[in-house]
Amino acid sequence: MKKFKQKKAHAKMGKRLKREKRSSGLFLAPSFLGVMTFFVVPFIVIIYYAMVDNPISREFVFLDNFKNIINNAAFRSAVSNTVKFAGMSVPLAVVLSLLLAILLESKIPFKSQFRTFFLSPMMVPVASVVLIWQVLFHYNGVVNDMIAVFGADPIDWLKSLKGEGRIVLTILFLWKNLGYNMILFMAALSSIPKDILEVARLESATALQTFFYVKIRYLSSTILFVTIMSLINSFKVFREIYLLTGDYPVDSIYMLQTFMNNTFRNLDYQKLSSAAVLMSLAMVVIIGILFIVENRFGKDVEG
């Protein structure tokens, strides 16, 4: 009798689990279909276009399009500029936002106003921000008026061939993204166990020792997330560049998205698809390396 009741209970539990799985599947189905329709299937189509000669004859050419895009001078220039911009802006975005979060964690005057100043770019339209930057960095703009006071010659910031345009773009990128990153770090700092910090204080650890040996290790996952988001955002500065300089900016700020936009306007699907696949592979490799580094650095904290 007891075995019969146990079998009956197991049968009921099995039916309940099946119903839960079916209901979970039904709830997940819209999201799954959305991801398949708008992300997976289009990416498969892009890979297909990258391996045919053109959309009409559709002759399979395998890696020829990738060889052509790698040998393309405009593509190489766009890759070089994007790597330089990301290599300069992403570390600054991570480090500065972390320093701001630590500063706001301490007791300083006008803390709320300071926080509002860095969060305000998230509420301002991009077009308005770019208009301000044009006023500031125009050849006859405010910045040149300020440096003229010290006897320096005016700089054509947005059209100079020496790379000043990348500096302008980096400042704009940081101003737009520091507030969001800062909030993430502030949340992560507040979640660090207080007893760990108290032990460090009782062990006479200095503020720097507490930061590098305790806080940084607990912030490793947040640093990874902020780095990935900043890296993705550094690849999405096309709107700012377009509004600042138009379709064909100066060489120093001719980025991958600018190249892709101009390629799309020329309806060169093979070149566009090949560039998109290569960029996606590069992003996957970079993010994979970041995950490996974070796992090795933060595994003792998780354990």
Disulfide bonds with the S-S distance in Angstrom:
none
